[in-house]
Amino acid sequence: MSAQIYEPHHTRGDLHLDADVCVVGSGAGGAAAAAILAEAGLDVIVLEEGGYFRTEDYSANIPEMMTKVMRGGGSTVIMGRSPIPYLEGRCVGGSTVINGGMCWRTPERILDEWVEDGLTDLSPKALDPHFEEVERTVNARYQDVGSTGACNDLFKKGADAQGWRLSRNKRNQVHCVGSNDCVTGCPSGAKQGTLYSWLPRFFRQGGRLYTRCKVETVVTRNGRACGVSGTLEDPYRPRRFTVTAKAVILSCGAVQTPLLLQKNKLCRPCGHVGKHFTIHPNVKVAALFDEPVDSMRGTHQAWQCTEFVDEGILLAPGAIPTAFMTAIFPSFGQVLADKMRDCRHIATGGILVDDSAAGRIRTVFGLPYVKYDVTDVDQDKFVRAAGLLAELYFAAGAREVYTAFHTTPVLYSPDDIKPMLSKPAKVEDTEYFTAHIMGTCRMSSDARNGVVDPNGQAWDVPGLYIADASVLPGTIGVNPQVTIMALAHLIAQRLSDELGRVGRVVHP
């Protein structure tokens, strides 16, 4: 497979490449689109800004891995009433390298809303074959029995004690060994990110992938996209590359795709680039137990509590590496060191709330500016949900529960829940996080309401397509990778039909 992955040391001088389609990004959307287009007989090139890392390259050295596989070394932050850290993959495989692997279809109620907005091809029935192929390709399956770990088992124990509804998670994995290193790259190769699912299909058809290629310009001719150019990040000296193509697909993610469009002053007439930014925000909750939990033994998330989804609230376990547990405790120095002695006994989880508002991505003084404010309406849900998750953990036998609220950081018994609810923490007193960013170049049935049409093509730039989280028409309330792949699959099929009518590039 690596023979078709071209790293800077495999080439010399500036690169001048030709293809039928140039795909920018190798994550959930880009890799899925590239595979389908290549299997249609088209010549496809994928450009990846980050590097190529094999399974053996991943390690438990958290700072090192974050620097290698994440944009900004994992330091990216959304600005607002309370700063919200988020993660972007910057490597072959994109964010599928660093996500938890959850595989959820878009809820039918969300698809029904999209159909009502005129996107008739996004109905549950119409998308069903796309979902099926995605799930088959990424090996969406339940965790092997006995490999879920105590963090998940205690969550289930508490939910069962409360009589709350649970859903078992499917994840894109093959016999996950339960080392809980999802966020810094799977060290066993069990997680089926795009490098192990869609890209092998792409390579079998002769597809070519070039790493360390930072696309800076979308080249247009007579208003039509006809290629890209940018900088090849060679450690010895920066070089240039140019790709000429009949169509360009941007799959840079919900942050980088709108920034690239803004930099190139493309898709401006619609007025929607960078807007409608949703993040499916979440907050942490953790619990201290008498018995060891050993969160690094088990999977990231085997269950979700769906008892309160009609309220826009989702509860879930979420085991995290030990290095991240320091963020749980409202302390530092020796007090923090003393607390960390209990790390083997801590179960971690989280709360996800459906967005009731949207943010914006734009460039200010040449720098990216990502803005999103959690609303008071959503904050009320977070406070209520924190009380619910605390009830769950106490029902499972927890001694203490740790929240994301600076005003009530520790609950020592179920009796502390009511006072926390009676004096709810403000947005400014809460620590948030997100891994589900979407919607900044949304698909629409009308050129006045979005950036791309139902085929994924930019309304005002023929030949320019987008296939990533940015095209989602709205927040979906579940982990988005399957939705992203399904829409990319649909967009790629439509594009392959179109290019099949106009001919293909022929290489000697």
C-alpha positions in Angstrom: 0.0 0.0 0.0 2.7 2.5 0.9 4.1 2.2 -2.6 1.3 4.5 -3.7 1.8 7.0 -0.9 4.4 9.6 -2.0 6.2 11.3 0.8 8.5 14.3 0.1 11.6 12.2 -0.1 10.1 10.1 -2.9 10.1 13.1 -5.3 12.4 15.8 -6.5 11.9 19.4 -7.5 8.5 21.0 -8.0 5.6 18.7 -8.8 3.3 19.1 -11.8 0.6 16.5 -11.7 -2.5 15.7 -13.8 -5.6 13.7 -12.9 -9.3 13.5 -13.5 -10.1 14.4 -9.9 -7.9 16.0 -7.2 -9.1 15.3 -3.6 -7.8 17.5 -0.9 -7.8 15.6 2.4 -7.6 11.9 3.3 -10.1 11.8 6.2 -13.6 10.4 6.4 -14.9 12.4 3.4 -11.9 12.6 1.2 -10.9 8.9 1.4 -14.4 7.7 0.8 -14.9 9.9 -2.2 -11.5 9.0 -3.6 -12.2 5.3 -3.4 -15.5 5.5 -5.2 -14.1 7.7 -7.9 -11.1 5.5 -8.5 -13.4 2.4 -8.7 -15.4 4.2 -11.4 -12.3 4.1 -13.5 -11.2 7.7 -12.9 -7.6 8.8 -12.3 -7.6 10.3 -8.8 -4.9 12.1 -6.8 -5.3 12.7 -3.0 -3.3 15.4 -1.3 -2.8 15.3 2.4 -1.3 18.2 4.4 0.0 15.9 7.2 2.4 13.0 7.2 2.0 9.2 6.8 2.2 7.1 10.0 2.0 3.3 10.2 0.5 1.4 13.1 4.0 0.8 14.5 4.6 4.6 14.6 1.9 5.1 17.2 2.9 5.1 20.8 1.7 6.0 24.3 3.9 9.2 24.3 0.9 11.6 24.3 2.8 14.9 23.6 4.8 13.3 20.8 1.7 11.7 19.1 -0.4 14.9 19.4 2.4 16.8 17.7 2.6 14.2 14.9 -1.0 13.6 14.1 -3.0 16.7 15.2 -3.2 20.2 13.9 -1.4 22.6 16.3 -0.3 19.7 18.4 -3.9 19.4 19.7 -3.9 23.0 21.0 -6.7 24.2 18.7 -9.4 26.2 20.5 -12.8 27.6 19.7 -13.3 31.1 21.2 -16.4 32.3 22.9 -18.0 32.7 26.3 -16.0 29.8 27.4 -13.0 28.5 25.3 -13.7 25.1 23.8 -10.8 22.8 22.8 -11.2 20.7 19.7 -9.0 18.3 17.8 -8.3 18.1 14.1 -6.4 15.2 12.6 -3.5 16.3 10.4 -2.1 13.1 8.9 -3.0 10.4 6.4 -6.5 9.3 7.6 -7.3 12.7 9.0 -9.5 12.7 12.1 -10.4 9.0 11.7 -6.9 8.4 13.2 -7.8 10.3 16.4 -11.6 9.7 16.9 -13.2 7.1 19.1 -14.5 5.0 16.2 -18.2 5.3 16.9 -20.5 4.4 14.0 -23.9 5.9 14.1 -26.2 6.6 11.1 -27.8 10.0 10.9 -31.0 9.8 13.0 -34.1 9.4 10.8 -35.7 12.5 12.3 -32.8 14.6 11.2 -32.9 13.2 7.7 -36.7 13.9 7.6 -35.9 17.5 8.5 -33.4 17.7 5.6 -35.9 16.3 3.2 -38.4 18.9 4.3 -35.8 21.5 3.4 -35.8 20.2 -0.1 -32.9 17.7 0.1 -35.0 14.8 -1.1 -32.0 12.6 -1.9 -31.1 12.5 1.8 -34.1 10.5 2.9 -33.5 7.4 5.1 -34.5 5.2 2.2 -32.3 7.0 -0.4 -29.3 7.0 1.9 -29.7 3.4 3.2 -27.5 1.8 0.5 -24.8 4.4 1.1 -24.9 3.7 4.9 -24.7 0.0 4.2 -21.6 0.3 2.1 -20.0 2.6 4.6 -20.6 0.2 7.5 -19.4 -2.7 5.5 -16.2 -0.9 4.4 -15.2 0.4 7.8 -16.2 -2.9 9.6 -18.8 -1.2 11.9 -19.4 -3.8 14.6 -19.9 -4.3 18.3 -16.9 -4.7 20.6 -15.8 -8.3 21.3 -17.3 -9.7 24.5 -14.9 -9.1 27.5 -13.0 -6.3 25.9 -15.1 -3.3 26.9 -13.4 -2.7 30.3 -14.6 -1.5 33.7 -15.2 2.1 32.6 -17.9 0.9 30.3 -19.1 -1.8 32.6 -19.6 0.6 35.5 -21.5 3.0 33.2 -23.9 0.2 32.2 -24.2 -0.9 35.8 -25.4 2.6 36.8 -27.8 3.0 33.9 -29.3 -0.4 34.6 -29.7 0.4 38.3 -31.6 3.6 37.2 -33.7 1.7 34.7 -32.5 4.0 31.9 -32.4 3.0 28.2 -29.0 2.1 26.7 -27.7 1.7 23.2 -24.8 -0.5 22.4 -22.2 1.2 20.2 -20.9 -0.1 16.9 -17.3 1.0 16.2 -15.2 0.7 13.1 -12.9 -1.9 14.4 -11.8 -5.5 14.0 -11.1 -7.2 17.3 -10.1 -4.1 19.2 -7.8 -5.1 22.0 -9.1 -2.4 24.3 -5.9 -0.4 24.9 -7.9 2.9 24.8 -5.3 4.8 22.7 -7.9 5.9 20.2 -7.2 9.6 20.5 -3.5 9.3 19.5 -3.7 6.6 16.9 -4.6 2.9 17.3 -1.4 1.0 18.3 -2.8 -2.4 17.2 -4.3 -1.5 13.8 -7.7 -2.7 14.9 -9.5 0.7 14.4 -10.5 0.9 10.8 -9.8 4.5 10.0 -9.6 5.4 6.3 -6.0 4.2 6.1 -7.3 0.7 6.7 -10.7 0.9 5.0 -11.3 3.3 2.2 -7.7 4.0 1.1 -6.9 0.3 0.4 -9.8 0.4 -2.1 -8.4 3.6 -3.6 -4.9 2.1 -3.9 -6.1 -1.1 -5.5 -7.4 1.0 -8.4 -4.1 2.8 -8.9 -4.9 5.9 -6.8 -2.0 8.1 -5.8 -1.7 9.9 -2.4 0.9 12.7 -1.8 1.7 13.7 1.8 2.9 17.1 3.2 1.0 19.0 0.5 -0.5 22.2 1.9 -3.0 23.4 -0.7 -3.1 27.2 -0.8 -4.8 28.0 -4.1 -7.8 26.5 -5.8 -7.0 27.2 -9.5 -9.9 28.4 -11.6 -10.3 29.0 -15.4 -13.3 31.0 -16.7 -14.9 30.6 -13.3 -14.5 26.8 -13.2 -12.2 24.9 -10.8 -9.5 23.2 -12.7 -6.9 22.3 -10.1 -4.9 23.3 -7.0 -1.5 24.5 -6.1 0.5 25.0 -2.9 3.6 24.2 -0.9 5.2 20.8 -0.5 6.6 20.7 3.0 10.0 19.2 2.3 12.2 19.3 5.5 15.2 20.3 3.3 13.6 23.0 1.3 10.0 24.0 0.6 8.9 23.1 -2.9 5.8 23.8 -5.0 3.2 21.6 -6.4 0.4 22.0 -9.0 -2.3 19.6 -9.8 -4.5 20.0 -12.9 -7.8 18.2 -12.8 -11.3 18.2 -14.3 -12.8 18.5 -10.8 -11.5 19.4 -7.3 -13.0 17.9 -4.1 -12.2 19.8 -0.9 -12.3 17.4 2.1 -10.3 19.5 4.6 -12.9 19.4 7.4 -15.4 21.9 8.8 -12.7 24.4 9.8 -10.0 24.2 7.1 -12.4 24.0 4.1 -14.2 27.3 4.7 -10.8 28.9 5.5 -9.5 27.8 2.1 -12.5 29.1 0.3 -12.3 32.4 2.1 -8.6 32.7 1.3 -9.4 32.1 -2.4 -12.4 34.4 -2.3 -14.6 31.6 -3.6 -18.3 30.9 -3.0 -18.8 34.4 -1.7 -22.1 35.2 -3.4 -24.1 32.8 -1.2 -22.9 34.4 2.0 -22.8 31.1 3.9 -19.1 30.1 3.8 -17.9 29.6 7.4 -21.4 30.1 8.9 -23.8 27.6 10.6 -20.9 26.1 12.5 -22.2 23.5 15.0 -20.1 21.5 17.4 -22.3 19.1 19.4 -20.6 20.3 22.6 -19.8 18.1 25.5 -18.6 18.3 29.1 -16.7 15.8 31.2 -17.9 13.9 34.3 -15.8 11.5 36.2 -16.3 9.2 39.2 -14.0 7.7 41.9 -14.7 4.1 42.8 -13.3 1.8 45.5 -12.4 -0.9 43.0 -9.8 -0.3 40.3 -11.3 0.9 36.9 -8.1 0.9 34.9 -9.5 3.0 32.1 -6.6 2.1 29.7 -8.0 -1.5 29.7 -11.1 -1.4 27.6 -12.6 0.5 24.7 -13.4 4.2 24.4 -17.1 3.9 24.4 -19.1 0.7 24.2 -22.5 2.2 25.4 -24.5 5.3 25.2 -27.5 6.2 27.5 -30.3 7.3 25.2 -32.9 7.8 27.9 -32.9 11.6 27.4 -32.2 12.0 23.7 -35.6 13.5 23.2 -34.4 16.4 25.4 -31.2 16.7 23.3 -29.1 15.0 26.0 -26.8 12.0 25.4 -24.8 10.4 28.3 -21.8 8.2 27.5 -18.7 6.6 29.1 -15.5 7.9 27.5 -12.3 6.4 28.9 -9.3 8.7 28.4 -5.6 8.2 28.7 -4.1 8.7 32.1 -2.2 11.8 30.9 -5.5 13.6 30.4 -6.9 12.8 33.8 -5.1 15.8 35.4 -7.8 18.0 33.8 -10.4 16.3 35.9 -9.3 17.6 39.3 -9.7 21.3 40.4 -6.2 21.3 41.9 -2.5 21.5 41.1 0.9 20.8 42.6 1.1 18.3 45.5 -2.7 18.2 45.9 -3.0 17.2 42.2 -0.2 14.6 42.6 -2.1 13.1 45.6 -5.3 12.9 43.6 -3.5 11.3 40.7 -2.6 8.4 42.9 -6.3 7.4 42.6 -6.2 7.5 38.8 -6.6 3.7 38.5 -10.0 4.0 40.4 -11.5 6.7 38.2 -14.1 6.2 35.5 -14.6 9.0 33.0 -17.6 9.9 30.9 -19.3 12.8 29.2 -22.4 14.6 28.2 -23.3 15.7 24.7 -26.0 18.2 24.0 -27.6 19.1 20.7 -26.7 22.6 19.6 -29.4 25.3 19.8 -27.1 27.9 18.2 -24.3 28.1 15.6 -20.9 29.7 15.4 -18.7 31.1 12.6 -15.3 30.5 11.1 -13.5 33.4 9.4 -10.0 34.9 9.0 -9.1 37.9 11.1 -5.8 39.7 10.2 -4.8 36.7 8.2 -5.3 34.3 11.1 -8.1 31.7 11.6 -10.8 32.8 14.1 -13.2 30.1 15.2 -16.1 31.4 17.3 -19.0 29.7 19.1 -21.0 30.6 22.1 -22.8 27.9 24.2 -26.3 29.2 24.8 -28.0 29.5 28.2 -30.6 27.1 26.9 -27.9 24.5 26.2 -26.2 25.2 29.5 -29.4 24.4 31.4 -29.3 21.0 29.6 -25.7 20.5 30.6 -26.4 21.2 34.3 -29.4 18.8 34.3 -27.4 16.2 32.5 -24.5 16.4 34.9 -26.9 15.7 37.7 -28.3 12.7 35.8 -24.8 11.3 35.1 -23.8 11.8 38.7 -26.9 9.8 39.8 -25.8 7.1 37.4 -22.3 6.9 38.8 -23.5 7.0 42.4 -25.9 4.2 41.6 -22.9 2.2 40.3 -21.1 2.7 43.6 -19.1 5.8 43.1 -17.5 7.5 46.2 -17.1 10.9 44.5 -18.2 12.5 41.2 -16.2 15.3 39.5 -17.9 17.8 37.3 -16.9 20.3 34.7 -18.3 23.2 36.7 -15.9 25.5 38.6 -18.7 26.4 41.1 -19.4 22.7 42.0 -16.3 20.7 41.0 -16.9 17.7 43.4 -20.0 15.9 44.5 -19.4 13.7 47.6 -22.8 12.0 47.7 -26.1 12.0 45.9 -27.2 14.7 48.4 -24.9 17.2 46.7 -26.8 16.9 43.3 -29.8 19.0 44.3 -27.7 22.0 45.5 -25.7 21.9 42.3 -29.0 22.1 40.3 -30.4 24.8 42.5 -27.4 27.1 41.8 -26.5 26.1 38.2 -23.0 27.0 36.9 -22.9 29.6 34.2 -21.3 29.0 30.7 -18.3 31.0 31.8 -17.8 28.6 34.8 -17.8 25.5 32.7 -15.2 23.5 30.8 -16.3 22.2 27.4 -14.8 20.1 24.7 -15.9 18.9 21.2 -14.9 16.4 18.6 -17.9 16.9 16.3 -17.5 20.0 14.2 -19.6 20.5 11.1 -21.8 22.6 8.9 -19.7 25.5 7.6 -20.3 24.9 3.9 -23.7 23.3 4.1 -25.6 21.5 1.4 -28.8 23.1 0.3 -31.6 22.8 -2.3 -31.4 26.5 -3.0 -28.4 28.5 -3.9 -29.5 31.2 -1.5 -29.3 28.9 1.5 -26.0 27.1 1.3 -22.6 26.6 -0.3 -23.0 23.4 -2.3 -25.9 21.9 -4.2 -27.4 18.4 -3.5 -24.6 16.9 -5.7 -22.0 18.5 -3.5 -20.9 21.0 -6.1 -20.4 24.6 -5.2 -23.4 26.6 -6.4 -21.3 29.3 -8.1 -18.0 27.4 -8.9 -18.5 24.6 -11.4 -16.0 21.7 -10.9 -15.5 22.5 -7.2 -17.0 19.9 -4.9 -16.9 19.6 -1.1 -17.2 16.2 0.7 -16.5 16.5 4.4 -18.2 17.5 7.7 -18.7 21.1 6.5 -21.5 20.0 4.0 -23.8 18.7 6.7 -27.0 20.7 6.5 -27.3 20.9 10.3 -26.3 19.3 13.6 -27.1 15.6 13.8 -26.8 14.7 17.5 -24.6 11.7 17.0 -21.0 11.0 16.1 -20.7 12.2 12.5 -18.1 10.0 10.7 -20.6 7.6 9.1 -22.8 10.5 8.0 -19.7 12.2 6.5 -18.7 9.1 4.6 -22.3 8.4 3.4 -22.6 11.9 1.9 -19.1 11.6 0.4 -20.1 8.3 -1.1 -23.2 10.0 -2.6 -21.3 13.0 -3.9 -18.6 10.8 -5.5 -21.1 8.7 -7.3 -22.7 11.7 -8.8 -19.4 13.2 -9.8 -18.2 9.9 -11.4 -21.4 9.8 -13.5 -20.8 13.4 -14.6 -17.1 12.9 -15.5 -18.0 9.6 -17.2 -19.8 11.8 -19.7 -17.0 14.3 -20.3 -14.1 11.9 -20.7 -11.0 11.1 -18.6 -7.4 12.0 -18.4 -5.1 9.5 -20.2 -1.6 9.1 -19.0 1.2 7.6 -21.1 
